[in-house]
Amino acid sequence: MPGFEPTTRTRNLGRLAAEAFDLLVVGGGITGAGVAREAALRGLTVGLVEARDFASGTSSRSSKLIHGGLRYLEQGEIALVREAATERKVLRRIAPHLTDTALMLVPVYGRTSAGVYKLRVGLSLFDKLAAVDAGERHRILSRTDALAAEPRLNADRLQGAAVYPEYVTDDARLVLDTLKAAHHAGAVVVNHAQVVGLGGRGAERRLEVRDAFSDATFTARARVVVNAAGPWVDAVRRLDVEAPGPVLHLTKGIHLVFRAEDLPVRHCVVMRARDRRPLFTVPRGPYVYVGTTDTSYEGALEEPAVTAEDAEYLFDTLARSFSDLHLTSGHVVGAWAGLRPLVHEEGRSPSEISRKDEIAVSPSSLITIAGGKLTTYRRMAERVVEAALPLLHRTAPAGRSESEPLAGGNLAADSVTAGLVPAEIRARLRAVHGSDAGEVCALAEDLASWEPLAADVPLSAAEVRHAVRREMACTLADVLERRSRLALFATERACAVAPKVAALVGAELGWSAERRDAEVAAFARQCEARLGWRGVTSPVACVAALGTRA
Ligand SMILES: Cc1cc2nc3c(=O)[nH]c(=O)nc-3n(C[C@H](O)[C@H](O)[C@H](O)COP(=O)(O)OP(=O)(O)OC[C@H]3O[C@@H](n4cnc5c(N)ncnc54)[C@H](O)[C@@H]3O)c2cc1C
């Protein structure tokens, strides 16, 4: 089976125009990717169309945690706890390279130790309900041990802490590796192609699809259409006159990134904001990110901006937990904002709305799925396929998706050979690509291809070429934001290397000088939406002015 290449995209566009599919999925975030993989593994013919890039919506802008569902226990949603805990184990099995253990530390403050006792009871119940393995159960720390574990934590009235493990992932990569697995199972997937019309009914659905690069429109045919468009679910539903379904309540969540030396935490510390919402620090290599907010959102969906007010909420919470750190906007090196596609619940505030997914089937055979979590995407996909099977008059046993590894997930078959690749880069490639790291190594022509594109930038020409040749990256942002995560974690550095990366991508894809400049300018605008709130002159603006001459 050929890889996930530019020629694959062209071929798949042709196949989408020529063939009739059992299932056509609209949206290439984690929800759509999961449905495509599940359907293909069950032997259905399936196509997937993504308007921009895979994971370019919410699925690259989450907190990147694979939760066991402790939070749902507080809300009394026991079924959700069990499902999240089970799926956390499944993901560890099928994507070990994308589920690093992250130790959560919950400090308890108060005049007495009653809070520690309460937390112990809650976590014991969670360990039981979630059938947590012996090695992953919670521990309770005394005040002294808590301060030894996190020395910069505010000590005033600290009574103790609880520590328990969750997993941290790379959300965009989870989408890509799910889609690659779907592709290997026979799914026909394309990015940068938008569904702009939805016609037909019953077993004869017709989707008008527009290719973003040629602007050409064609008709794709399917017996069942799955609307997995995340924040755009209502917009896609409106293309289909007969489709009732969930109405979304969008809420925005932002994250800010600091250098680890500026925010020296060893754990995912659970902090309480002034309004009692829990926020986290998440250490990730040389960075620590902090999130998140949860506020109703009604603006443009494509590039939600981080505002000074969003940032202030995070700074205020950080100051309450780490009062001697004195963090300011000048310490922020990266940021992102995402939109939760929650199902509207009358009278409920953003934080009270359930994270449960909801599936609606229209008389015209449009299956709409909204809500849900990254963590439970595989189970959501099973439910969608189970809803599709009666419409297709088919049966197909479930089960393979919980054991078949995602792309890169077969660590027993790790194929990185020493060769040309420096050891430090081999380690990075293994962490990012898992068992597919050997595929990246095979593409480098010489040692110079592995040199970092700039000081402190963990990205080389070889990796950029791999993103284009083997991971269907078609734009500068596809490379800098989702194949690599530089745009999120080191936004200004990403801007500084943008012209170089644009030249590399352009050489692969045959871009003109104008196209290169336009890509750099568009990328700089996206970065500005993340860091513009700081109100300082940044390289982001300079790069936009310089274009490829920088
Ligand atoms: C701030 C924040 C933090 C979060 N943290 C976590 C966490 O730690 N753990 C967790 O489990 N979950 C978390 N979540 C939830 C999780 O990220 C989302 O539930 C999930 O990513 C939603 O994925 P999706 O595929 O439904 O939507 P999206 O990822 O938005 O995908 C929808 C896709 O559909 C495409 N599309 C739209 N219209 C069309 C069209 N007409 N034609 C073709 N394609 C179209 C879009 O371009 C988009 O790529 C978080 C969410 C947010 C916002």
Ligand as a Chemical Component Dictionary entry (heavy atoms), coordinates in Angstrom:
data_LIG
# 
_chem_comp.id                   LIG 
_chem_comp.type                 NON-POLYMER 
_chem_comp.pdbx_formal_charge   0 
_chem_comp.three_letter_code    LIG 
# 
loop_
_chem_comp_atom.comp_id 
_chem_comp_atom.atom_id 
_chem_comp_atom.alt_atom_id 
_chem_comp_atom.type_symbol 
_chem_comp_atom.charge 
_chem_comp_atom.model_Cartn_x 
_chem_comp_atom.model_Cartn_y 
_chem_comp_atom.model_Cartn_z 
_chem_comp_atom.pdbx_ordinal 
LIG C1  C1  C 0 -9.273  23.956 24.975 1  
LIG C2  C2  C 0 -9.659  22.513 24.793 2  
LIG C3  C3  C 0 -9.028  21.536 25.551 3  
LIG C4  C4  C 0 -9.377  20.196 25.386 4  
LIG N1  N1  N 0 -8.687  19.262 26.082 5  
LIG C5  C5  C 0 -8.963  17.955 25.926 6  
LIG C6  C6  C 0 -8.182  16.985 26.585 7  
LIG O1  O1  O 0 -7.202  17.290 27.253 8  
LIG N2  N2  N 0 -8.521  15.690 26.424 9  
LIG C7  C7  C 0 -9.580  15.302 25.658 10 
LIG O2  O2  O 0 -9.845  14.112 25.596 11 
LIG N3  N3  N 0 -10.320 16.209 24.967 12 
LIG C8  C8  C 0 -10.029 17.525 25.087 13 
LIG N4  N4  N 0 -10.743 18.469 24.403 14 
LIG C9  C9  C 0 -11.846 18.030 23.529 15 
LIG C10 C10 C 0 -11.342 17.564 22.165 16 
LIG O3  O3  O 0 -10.235 18.328 21.742 17 
LIG C11 C11 C 0 -12.458 17.660 21.137 18 
LIG O4  O4  O 0 -13.570 16.961 21.619 19 
LIG C12 C12 C 0 -12.080 17.076 19.782 20 
LIG O5  O5  O 0 -10.827 17.530 19.341 21 
LIG C13 C13 C 0 -13.134 17.438 18.744 22 
LIG O6  O6  O 0 -12.740 16.851 17.536 23 
LIG P1  P1  P 0 -13.638 16.912 16.232 24 
LIG O7  O7  O 0 -13.027 16.011 15.236 25 
LIG O8  O8  O 0 -15.057 16.623 16.603 26 
LIG O9  O9  O 0 -13.590 18.421 15.775 27 
LIG P2  P2  P 0 -12.416 19.151 14.958 28 
LIG O10 O10 O 0 -11.094 18.718 15.409 29 
LIG O11 O11 O 0 -12.691 20.594 14.972 30 
LIG O12 O12 O 0 -12.584 18.585 13.489 31 
LIG C14 C14 C 0 -13.634 18.987 12.636 32 
LIG C15 C15 C 0 -13.042 19.161 11.240 33 
LIG O13 O13 O 0 -14.095 19.298 10.309 34 
LIG C16 C16 C 0 -13.597 20.122 9.253  35 
LIG N5  N5  N 0 -14.729 20.657 8.483  36 
LIG C17 C17 C 0 -15.609 21.596 8.880  37 
LIG N6  N6  N 0 -16.495 21.863 7.892  38 
LIG C18 C18 C 0 -16.169 21.060 6.852  39 
LIG C19 C19 C 0 -16.696 20.895 5.533  40 
LIG N7  N7  N 0 -17.759 21.589 5.102  41 
LIG N8  N8  N 0 -16.072 20.002 4.707  42 
LIG C20 C20 C 0 -14.997 19.280 5.133  43 
LIG N9  N9  N 0 -14.460 19.412 6.379  44 
LIG C21 C21 C 0 -15.040 20.298 7.217  45 
LIG C22 C22 C 0 -12.808 21.194 9.996  46 
LIG O14 O14 O 0 -11.880 21.844 9.151  47 
LIG C23 C23 C 0 -12.170 20.400 11.114 48 
LIG O15 O15 O 0 -10.834 20.006 10.823 49 
LIG C24 C24 C 0 -10.410 19.825 24.493 50 
LIG C25 C25 C 0 -11.029 20.803 23.717 51 
LIG C26 C26 C 0 -10.645 22.130 23.852 52 
LIG C27 C27 C 0 -11.268 23.172 22.998 53 
# 
loop_
_chem_comp_bond.comp_id 
_chem_comp_bond.atom_id_1 
_chem_comp_bond.atom_id_2 
_chem_comp_bond.value_order 
_chem_comp_bond.pdbx_ordinal 
LIG C1  C2  SING 1  
LIG C2  C3  SING 2  
LIG C2  C26 DOUB 3  
LIG C3  C4  DOUB 4  
LIG C4  N1  SING 5  
LIG C4  C24 SING 6  
LIG N1  C5  DOUB 7  
LIG C5  C6  SING 8  
LIG C5  C8  SING 9  
LIG C6  O1  DOUB 10 
LIG C6  N2  SING 11 
LIG N2  C7  SING 12 
LIG C7  O2  DOUB 13 
LIG C7  N3  SING 14 
LIG N3  C8  DOUB 15 
LIG C8  N4  SING 16 
LIG N4  C9  SING 17 
LIG N4  C24 SING 18 
LIG C9  C10 SING 19 
LIG C10 O3  SING 20 
LIG C10 C11 SING 21 
LIG C11 O4  SING 22 
LIG C11 C12 SING 23 
LIG C12 O5  SING 24 
LIG C12 C13 SING 25 
LIG C13 O6  SING 26 
LIG O6  P1  SING 27 
LIG P1  O7  DOUB 28 
LIG P1  O8  SING 29 
LIG P1  O9  SING 30 
LIG O9  P2  SING 31 
LIG P2  O10 DOUB 32 
LIG P2  O11 SING 33 
LIG P2  O12 SING 34 
LIG O12 C14 SING 35 
LIG C14 C15 SING 36 
LIG C15 O13 SING 37 
LIG C15 C23 SING 38 
LIG O13 C16 SING 39 
LIG C16 N5  SING 40 
LIG C16 C22 SING 41 
LIG N5  C17 SING 42 
LIG N5  C21 SING 43 
LIG C17 N6  DOUB 44 
LIG N6  C18 SING 45 
LIG C18 C19 SING 46 
LIG C18 C21 DOUB 47 
LIG C19 N7  SING 48 
LIG C19 N8  DOUB 49 
LIG N8  C20 SING 50 
LIG C20 N9  DOUB 51 
LIG N9  C21 SING 52 
LIG C22 O14 SING 53 
LIG C22 C23 SING 54 
LIG C23 O15 SING 55 
LIG C24 C25 DOUB 56 
LIG C25 C26 SING 57 
LIG C26 C27 SING 58 
# 
